[in-house]
Amino acid sequence: MKKSEISSAQKKSFFKWFWLFFAGIIGVVALIFLLISIGWIGYVPEFEELDNPKNKFATEIYSDDNKILGTFFAERENRMNCTYADLSPNLINALIATEDVRFYSHSGIDGKSVLRALVAIGSRGGGSTLSQQTAKLFFTSPARNIFQRVIQKMNEWVIAVKLEKIYTKEEIIALYFNKFDFLNNAVGIKTASQVYFNTTPDKLTVEQAALLVGMCKNPSLYNPASRRETTRERALNRRNTVLNQMTKYKYISQEECEALAAMPLELNYRPTDHKEGLAPYLREYLRVRMSAKKPKRSNYADWQQKDFGQYYLDSLAWETDPLYGFIEKYPKSDGTKYSLYSDGLKIYTTIDSRMQEYAENAVKQQLTDLQAQFVKEKKTQKNGIFPRNMKQEEIDKFVERAIKQSERYFAMKRNDSSEKEIFDAFNKEIEMKVFTWQGVKDTLMSPRDSLLYAKSFARIGFMSMQPSNGHVKAYVGGPNFGFFQYDMASVGRRQVGSTVKPFLYTLAMSNGWQPCDTLLNASYTFENVDGRGTNFTPRNGSKLRVGELVTLRWGLQNSNNWITARLMSNLSPYDLTKLMRNFGMSGKIDPVVSLCLGPCEVSVNEMVSAYTTFPNKGIKVKPIFVTRITDNKGNLIVEFNTETREVVNEKTACKMITMMQAVIDGGTGSRVKYRYGIPSTAQIGGKTGTTNDNADGWFIAYTPQLVSGVWVGWEDRQIHFTNMAEGQGANMALPVWALYMKKVFENSELPYSPTASFNLPAGFNPCE
């Protein structure tokens, strides 16, 4: 046989076996495909799961001016739903140019990508289409070996084809962007846009979109917020690679690409944390309230079950507040309960983000100044933050009680540490982060000293609402949610002091008294107040016009305790208690004569709501924090409406308006205008309040369009200013109101005018 014939025969044999081998490969692949399709190998989700992929979405909390205040999310699931229409064209173009340029022409599998995948099996590469990548995000797990990688790749092919049959191309893009984890609690493109650029997906610029799409290759390797310079440099280079791809496929010009590639990384990085952002106290208030279950007496301590205790308050909220227990009260159509952390609810609040920012800034400015005053007063006193007349044994008991109420103490107790071990540990210095008004500080401090350090900071509660409809526009529950999480706007209750006096004077006006009626400005004693011979003589801080007949208007204007006591002697404490209940006070109120001076404990929330009665001409309005809640598809679940109640008649309310205006125009609240620059044209009624030992400072005031209230004090009543000048409500609380309202009045985009009028009836005479 000739050489050429042998060569020809060998070629025929080679091609024969090659094609047989190739056919075998194709057959094996087809068989695996078949087995995958029928579910014998790998995992292919059912149609229902493909049609409704399990995507956990965080609940979004919106302000009234449509800003996202924050989210409720499970760990590593801070994902907010985003539709294709919400995506910037820059995002879509960057994704297509970089990940799947033939996306619109294939049906889930791209032939060239398949060949590339076959060659790259076992490597990191895969040449997946965007549909396959979406399938991988939702329905496949990481492969541990080559065989699993082969099965996984084929799984992706099968699922990708099925996805293409169910969804449009646009919906697949949205699915992909919603599912991808950009790290730093930024799951999904909507959260990523907010975390990395403080914007929304529809507003992303070309370079921003390129940066985020570049992260899709490996968000850890190309993370622009990394502390490592090499990682940030890789992120920059990856962004520029995406820009080059966009140039290659004609989405941007070469000139635009070069200009954008020359730009440095410009982030507006805001890591997501439920303790950060606007209105953290409100967000926590909503979370706790919406998650509440129907109160059971057995779940409360004995002291909480007493009259008007926490059990009563929670039971009242369950019956009267549709937001309280939302999860329990409003189940899904199938009877299951919504999850605040994964069902993608949308909560539309009444908060105005601009006003909330003004309130938080006012709180920071005032408490920074107040803390400096407090430190200055206490640094020369032997007892430090405690009163000069407090004995050492009382201080020691205070410290011991504080330690035993701390989380560190309970944690060590659970670990079976002895009392000696615990107290020894509390006296050893350790590294820690502490709060200052200049920022978080790293320091060495013993846990004992850190407790006292924390207690040295003044706390605050602030709320501002519209009397017309009850919408709460700003809400601050404390100085800093990261360090002081107890909410003093709604949860905390403190003695109200002289802010209770308008209720007494309202009772008097309802009983025929007039603002011009006079009483003797002299000390007054209530005799035998307890039926056992005990007398009660209120003290008075002012020496103005002692021994003179003065009007009731003057008495309220100057917060005179003697006039208040004489007025109380002409009225019934039981009637005052009943009226205060009508004003919305839900806690314990003892019907005693001293009630006229405000020993009862009330929340800022309730006090502000009560004061809406005055500008509303006798109608109290209940606060509304949320207008509506929808599911993740925008379907309305519940809507919240304004609730009102008539407390007094219009004539009585108008008399009170004129009397409380006098408090601002020449009385204890006059510094609002002469010191803080509130326009003299502004019609304002209000009342200051200070309790014994300056433990609580209050200021509640209203314009025709807005009612706002402030409480300032310390966590423990034993800690307070010594001097009345610093400790009175006009110094502690009033500045917050004034700083806030000044900004509100200055913003012409807000509907609150310094020229708004109370519109008292024509010819109204308060003394008739």
HELIX and SHEET records of a PDB file:
HELIX    1   1 LYS A    3  SER A   37  1                                  35    
HELIX    2   2 PHE A   47  ASP A   51  1                                   5    
HELIX    3   3 TYR A   84  ASP A   86  5                                   3    
HELIX    4   4 PRO A   89  GLU A   99  1                                  11    
HELIX    5   5 GLY A  111  ALA A  120  1                                  10    
HELIX    6   6 LEU A  130  PHE A  139  1                                  10    
HELIX    7   7 ILE A  146  ILE A  166  1                                  21    
HELIX    8   8 LYS A  169  LYS A  179  1                                  11    
HELIX    9   9 ILE A  189  PHE A  197  1                                   9    
HELIX   10  10 PRO A  201  LYS A  203  5                                   3    
HELIX   11  11 VAL A  206  MET A  215  1                                  10    
HELIX   12  12 GLU A  229  LYS A  248  1                                  20    
HELIX   13  13 GLN A  254  ALA A  261  1                                   8    
HELIX   14  14 PRO A  280  SER A  291  1                                  12    
HELIX   15  15 ARG A  297  ASN A  299  5                                   3    
HELIX   16  16 ASP A  302  GLN A  305  5                                   4    
HELIX   17  17 GLN A  310  THR A  320  1                                  11    
HELIX   18  18 PHE A  326  LYS A  329  1                                   4    
HELIX   19  19 SER A  353  LYS A  378  1                                  26    
HELIX   20  20 GLN A  392  LYS A  404  1                                  13    
HELIX   21  21 GLU A  407  ARG A  414  1                                   8    
HELIX   22  22 GLU A  419  PHE A  426  1                                   8    
HELIX   23  23 PRO A  447  LYS A  455  1                                   9    
HELIX   24  24 GLY A  497  VAL A  500  5                                   4    
HELIX   25  25 LYS A  501  SER A  510  1                                  10    
HELIX   26  26 LEU A  552  GLN A  557  1                                   6    
HELIX   27  27 ASN A  561  SER A  569  1                                   9    
HELIX   28  28 PRO A  573  ASN A  582  1                                  10    
HELIX   29  29 VAL A  593  LEU A  597  5                                   5    
HELIX   30  30 VAL A  604  TYR A  611  1                                   8    
HELIX   31  31 GLU A  650  ILE A  664  1                                  15    
HELIX   32  32 ARG A  671  TYR A  674  1                                   4    
HELIX   33  33 ASN A  692  ASN A  694  5                                   3    
HELIX   34  34 MET A  724  GLY A  727  1                                   4    
HELIX   35  35 GLY A  729  MET A  732  1                                   4    
HELIX   36  36 LEU A  734  GLU A  746  1                                  13    
SHEET    1   A 5 ILE A  68  PHE A  72  0                                        
SHEET    2   A 5 THR A  59  TYR A  62 -1                                        
SHEET    3   A 5 LYS A 346  THR A 349  1                                        
SHEET    4   A 5 VAL A 626  THR A 630 -1                                        
SHEET    5   A 5 LEU A 636  GLU A 639 -1                                        
SHEET    1   B 2 ILE A 430  VAL A 434  0                                        
SHEET    2   B 2 LYS A 441  MET A 445 -1                                        
SHEET    1   C 5 VAL A 472  VAL A 476  0                                        
SHEET    2   C 5 ARG A 459  MET A 465 -1                                        
SHEET    3   C 5 VAL A 707  GLY A 713 -1                                        
SHEET    4   C 5 ASP A 696  TYR A 702 -1                                        
SHEET    5   C 5 GLY A 685  THR A 690 -1                                        
SHEET    1   D 2 ARG A 494  GLN A 495  0                                        
SHEET    2   D 2 GLU A 601  VAL A 602 -1                                        
SHEET    1   E 2 THR A 518  LEU A 520  0                                        
SHEET    2   E 2 LEU A 549  THR A 551 -1                                        
SHEET    1   F 2 ILE A 619  VAL A 621  0                                        
SHEET    2   F 2 THR A 644  GLU A 646 -1                                        
END                                                                             
